[in-house]
Amino acid sequence: MRTNQLIIALFQRFCWLDEGLQARLHDHGWPDVNRPQSMVMTNIVSGIVRPSDIARNLGVSRQAIHSTIGQMVKLGIVQLEVDPEDRRHMIVSLTGLGARMRKDAQRSMDALTAQIAARLGQDRFDALLAALEADWGDNIEPAPASRTTHKA
C-alpha cells in the first residue's frame, strides 16, 4: 500500500489548483491573495462564515484567522459583521468586490476543471471526483492494535 503517496498527491494537486486559480485572478487584475486568504474565501463560499468555525475547519488558531480576515478586509474583498442570529459572534462575508472576484474565480475554476478533465479523460475525471466526494467514514478511528505509541 502506498500510504504516504495519497496525502502528498492530494496536497500537490491542491497547490496546483490554487496556484492556477491565483495566476488567472492576477492576470484578470484582481488583488493578489495568499493561500490562507484563498482558503478563507473557499470556506465563505461553502457557507462557513464564523471566523472561529473557519479556524476550526482549517486547523489553525482563531488569531491566525482573524489576522488573515483583517488582511482581506484591507483588500476590500470581505467584511466582518455582527451575526444577526447570535450577537456575541461575528460573521465574515464577501463585499461587492469580493463577490465579483468570486464569480471570476468560479470561471477560472471551471477552466481548470475542464483542463484536468481533458488531460485525464472524462471517465477518469468523473471517477476521481466520485472518489473524492464519497463518504470516507469517520476520520477518527482507533489505531490498530499492532501500532506502538511513541512517547515524547
N, C-alpha and C positions, 0 to 999 in steps of 0.2 A: 504494500500500500504506500502510496506517495503522499504521506501525511503533511509534510511541510509545504508541498507544492501548491495546495489549494489556497492557503492564505496568501502566499506570495503572488500567485497568479491573479487572484481576485484584487489584491491591492494594486498590482501593476496595471491591470485593466481599468480600475477605478481612476488611477492617476492619469492614464491615457485619455480617458473620457473627460476628466476635469481640465486637463491641460488643453485639450482640443476645444472645449467649451470656452475656456478663458481666452484662448487665442482668437477665436471667432468674435467674441464680445469686444475684445480690444480692437480688432480690425473694423468693427462697426462703430467705434468711437465711445464705447461705454467706459465708465470708470473701472480701473483695474481692481479686482477683488482677489484676495488670497484664498487659500484652501479653507481655512476656518470660516471665513465670510461666506464662501460658496456653500459650505455645509449648513450654516445658519439659514441661508436662503432656501436650501433644499427642505429643511425642517419646516420653515414657514409655509412653503407651498404645499407641504404634506399635511398641514393643519396643526402642527406643533408650534404653539405661539408663546407659551410662557417661557421666559429665559431659564428658569430652573428645570423645566421639562426638556428644553433643548440641551442644557448642560448634561443632564442625566442620560439623554439619548446618545449624545456624543462621547460620554465618558470623560468629561472634563469638568473643572471646577466652575461654580457659578461666577466666580470672579473673572475667570478667563472668558466666559460667555459675555458677561457684562462689558468687558473691555472690547471684545470683538463687535458687539452690538453698538457700542459707543463709536467705534471707527466707522461703522456702516451708517449711523445717524449723521456723522460729519460728511460722509459722501452723499447724503441725501437720498439713500435708497430704502431706508427703513425708518420707522418712528416707534417710539415707546408710548403707550397709553395705559391708563388705569383699566384693569379688567372690569367691565361692567357687571360681570357675574360674581366677582369677588374683589372688592375694592382694596383688599390687602395685597393683591398681586398686580403685576404689570403684564401687558401683552405687547408683543412686537408684531408690526405689520408692515407691508410694503407701502411706500409712498407712491404717488403717481409715477415718479421717475422709476422707482423700483418695479412697479407693475409693467411699465413699458420695457424695461430691461428684461424682466421675466419672460415676456412674450417673445422677445428676440432670442433669449436663451432657449426657449422651447423650440423655436425654428432651428436653432443651431443643433440642439439635441436630436431633432428629427433628422437632420442631415447626417449627423454622426451615426445614428442608428441605421440609417439607410446604407451608409458606408460599411458598417460592420456586417449587415445582412448580405450585402453584395460580396464581401470578401469571404464570408463563411458559407454562403448559400442560405436560402430562406429556410430550408428544413433544419439545418444545424442551428441557425439563429433562433428559430422557434423552440427547438429542444433546449437550447441554453436558457432562454427566457423562462420556459416552463420549469426547468430545474431550479432556477433562482427564485421563482415565485412559489414553488411548492412549500408545504408545511414541513419544516425540518425538525419539528418537535421542540420540546423544552431544551433550552441550551444549558441548563444547569442540572447535570446528571451526576450521580456519584461516580467516583473514579473506580475503574476495575480493580478487583482485589489484588491483582498481580503488580500494581503500581506501588512504588515506595514513595513516602513523603520525605521531602528534603527539608532539613532544619537549617535555619539561618545561624 
